């Protein structure tokens, strides 16, 4: 009987799919900062397209190693203050960006009330809410918030109310400013039209990638 189970275990190992490695110079955030909550929206249907996005075959955050280490340092500071970061998107394969372009041109408006209530979807690219060439594809950009904090709007709410310096509630203003300050101390700059979007230093001329996340 033991020989049977040993043989079966070997068979399972032989047929189990190998875990794909991130591109060279990247790390899995779970290996660097396992205590950061990963709520990877594009790996499921809870996003502005309403569907899992091509290239997101697993709900995992991949980042360039320097950016991942810097984010781990930001989390360590956050934890010392009794709070914790949560990431919504990290590295984004180029095929996902192409899928966003295709989505912006189709007639599907199912997510309009939750994500772009005051805009036509065709305006999301021209107005800078979605980029045709995303810094996420370099592995140096991350979308995040703080668990339990109110930022005035949800993640991926495409509206001037989501601009980092827009008028909002007192708590949301305090939280946005605190997040920007925390991330800046660790080498990340905020994108002014999205309170959740931060880019690590060195993105200029950085290579973009299309490896799927799995």
C-alpha positions as CSV (number, residue, x, y, z in Angstrom):
1,X,0.0,0.0,0.0
2,X,2.8,2.5,0.9
3,X,4.5,1.7,-2.4
4,X,1.2,2.6,-4.2
5,X,0.8,5.9,-2.5
6,X,4.5,6.7,-3.1
7,X,4.1,6.0,-6.8
8,X,0.9,8.1,-6.9
9,X,2.7,11.0,-5.3
10,X,5.4,10.8,-7.9
11,X,2.8,10.8,-10.7
12,X,1.1,13.9,-9.3
13,X,4.5,15.7,-9.1
14,X,5.2,14.7,-12.7
15,X,1.9,16.1,-14.1
16,X,1.5,19.1,-11.9
17,X,2.0,22.3,-13.9
18,X,5.2,24.2,-13.2
19,X,4.9,27.6,-11.6
20,X,5.8,30.3,-14.1
21,X,8.6,32.6,-13.1
22,X,8.2,36.4,-13.4
23,X,10.4,38.2,-16.0
24,X,14.1,38.7,-15.1
25,X,14.6,41.2,-12.4
26,X,11.1,40.7,-11.0
27,X,9.9,39.3,-7.7
28,X,6.6,38.0,-6.4
29,X,5.3,40.4,-3.7
30,X,4.2,37.4,-1.7
31,X,7.9,36.3,-1.4
32,X,9.1,39.8,-0.4
33,X,6.2,41.1,1.7
34,X,3.7,38.3,2.4
35,X,1.7,40.4,4.9
36,X,0.5,42.9,2.2
37,X,-3.0,41.9,1.3
38,X,-3.4,41.2,-2.4
39,X,-6.9,42.1,-3.8
40,X,-5.9,41.7,-7.5
41,X,-9.0,43.0,-9.2
42,X,-8.1,42.2,-12.8
43,X,-7.7,38.5,-12.1
44,X,-11.4,38.4,-11.4
45,X,-14.6,40.2,-12.5
46,X,-14.6,42.9,-9.9
47,X,-13.1,45.6,-12.2
48,X,-14.2,48.2,-14.7
49,X,-14.4,45.6,-17.6
50,X,-16.6,43.3,-15.6
51,X,-14.5,40.3,-16.6
52,X,-11.1,38.7,-15.9
53,X,-8.6,40.5,-17.9
54,X,-6.3,38.6,-20.4
55,X,-2.8,38.0,-18.9
56,X,-4.1,37.8,-15.3
57,X,-4.2,34.0,-15.0
58,X,-3.5,34.1,-11.2
59,X,-4.3,36.7,-8.5
60,X,-0.7,37.6,-7.8
61,X,1.3,40.8,-7.6
62,X,4.6,40.8,-9.5
63,X,6.9,43.8,-9.4
64,X,10.5,44.7,-10.3
65,X,12.6,43.6,-7.3
66,X,13.7,47.1,-6.3
67,X,10.1,48.2,-6.3
68,X,8.9,45.2,-4.4
69,X,11.6,45.8,-1.7
70,X,10.6,49.4,-1.5
71,X,7.0,48.5,-1.1
72,X,8.0,46.0,1.6
73,X,9.7,48.9,3.5
74,X,6.6,51.0,3.1
75,X,4.5,48.1,4.6
76,X,6.9,47.8,7.5
77,X,6.5,51.5,8.3
78,X,2.7,51.1,7.9
79,X,2.6,48.1,10.2
80,X,4.6,50.1,12.8
81,X,1.8,52.7,12.7
82,X,-0.9,49.9,13.1
83,X,-2.1,49.9,9.5
84,X,-1.6,47.7,6.5
85,X,-1.4,48.2,2.7
86,X,-3.6,46.4,0.2
87,X,-2.6,46.1,-3.5
88,X,-5.1,46.1,-6.3
89,X,-2.8,45.9,-9.3
90,X,1.0,45.6,-9.9
91,X,2.7,44.4,-13.1
92,X,0.3,44.4,-16.0
93,X,1.0,42.4,-19.1
94,X,0.8,44.4,-22.4
95,X,-2.0,42.1,-23.6
96,X,-4.1,43.4,-20.7
97,X,-3.6,46.9,-21.9
98,X,-4.7,45.9,-25.4
99,X,-7.8,44.3,-23.9
100,X,-8.6,47.6,-22.2
101,X,-8.4,49.4,-25.6
102,X,-10.7,46.8,-27.1
103,X,-13.1,47.1,-24.2
104,X,-13.2,50.9,-24.6
105,X,-14.4,50.5,-28.2
106,X,-17.2,48.0,-27.6
107,X,-20.8,48.7,-26.5
108,X,-20.7,47.1,-23.1
109,X,-21.7,49.7,-20.4
110,X,-22.5,47.3,-17.6
111,X,-19.9,48.8,-15.2
112,X,-20.6,52.4,-16.0
113,X,-22.5,53.2,-12.7
114,X,-19.7,51.9,-10.5
115,X,-16.7,53.0,-12.4
116,X,-17.3,55.9,-14.9
117,X,-20.8,57.3,-14.2
118,X,-20.1,60.8,-15.7
119,X,-18.0,59.8,-18.7
120,X,-18.5,58.0,-21.9
121,X,-16.1,55.0,-21.9
122,X,-14.5,56.2,-25.1
123,X,-13.1,59.2,-23.1
124,X,-11.3,57.1,-20.5
125,X,-8.1,57.0,-22.6
126,X,-8.1,60.6,-23.9
127,X,-8.7,61.9,-20.4
128,X,-5.8,59.9,-18.9
129,X,-7.8,57.4,-16.7
130,X,-6.4,54.4,-18.6
131,X,-3.1,54.5,-20.5
132,X,-2.5,52.8,-23.9
133,X,1.1,52.3,-22.8
134,X,1.0,51.6,-19.1
135,X,3.8,52.0,-16.6
136,X,2.3,48.9,-14.9
137,X,3.8,46.9,-17.8
138,X,7.3,47.8,-16.6
139,X,6.7,46.3,-13.2
140,X,7.4,49.7,-11.5
141,X,3.8,50.8,-10.9
142,X,1.4,49.7,-8.2
143,X,-2.2,50.5,-7.4
144,X,-2.9,50.3,-3.7
145,X,-4.7,51.6,-0.6
146,X,-4.8,51.0,3.1
147,X,-7.0,48.3,4.6
148,X,-10.0,49.8,6.3
149,X,-9.3,53.4,5.2
150,X,-11.8,55.6,3.3
151,X,-10.3,57.5,0.4
152,X,-13.5,59.2,-0.8
153,X,-13.9,57.0,-3.9
154,X,-13.3,53.3,-4.7
155,X,-10.4,52.0,-6.6
156,X,-10.7,52.5,-10.4
157,X,-13.5,55.1,-10.0
158,X,-12.8,57.2,-13.1
159,X,-14.0,60.7,-12.1
160,X,-12.4,64.0,-11.0
161,X,-13.5,63.0,-7.5
162,X,-10.7,60.4,-7.6
163,X,-8.0,63.0,-8.3
164,X,-5.6,62.9,-5.4
165,X,-6.0,66.6,-4.6
166,X,-9.7,66.9,-5.4
167,X,-12.2,68.2,-2.8
168,X,-13.3,65.3,-0.6
169,X,-14.2,64.5,3.0
170,X,-11.9,65.4,5.9
171,X,-11.1,61.7,6.6
172,X,-10.5,61.0,2.9
173,X,-8.2,64.0,2.6
174,X,-6.2,62.9,5.6
175,X,-5.9,59.4,4.3
176,X,-4.9,60.4,0.8
177,X,-2.2,62.8,2.1
178,X,-0.9,60.2,4.5
179,X,-0.7,57.5,1.8
180,X,1.1,59.9,-0.7
181,X,3.6,60.9,2.1
182,X,4.2,57.2,3.1
183,X,4.9,56.1,-0.5
184,X,7.0,59.1,-1.3
185,X,9.3,58.3,1.6
186,X,10.0,55.0,-0.1
187,X,10.6,56.2,-3.6
188,X,7.1,56.2,-5.2
189,X,5.4,59.1,-6.9
190,X,1.6,59.5,-7.1
191,X,-0.3,59.9,-10.3
192,X,-2.4,63.0,-9.7
193,X,-5.6,61.7,-11.3
194,X,-5.7,58.5,-9.3
195,X,-5.1,58.5,-5.5
196,X,-4.3,54.8,-5.7
197,X,-1.6,54.8,-8.4
198,X,2.1,55.1,-7.5
199,X,5.2,54.7,-9.7
200,X,8.6,53.7,-8.4
201,X,11.7,55.7,-9.4
202,X,13.5,54.7,-12.6
203,X,10.5,54.2,-14.8
204,X,11.9,56.4,-17.6
205,X,12.9,54.2,-20.6
206,X,12.1,51.0,-18.6
207,X,11.3,47.9,-20.6
208,X,7.7,46.8,-20.7
209,X,6.7,43.1,-20.7
210,X,3.9,40.8,-21.8
211,X,4.5,37.6,-19.8
212,X,1.2,36.4,-18.3
213,X,0.8,36.2,-14.6
214,X,0.3,32.6,-13.4
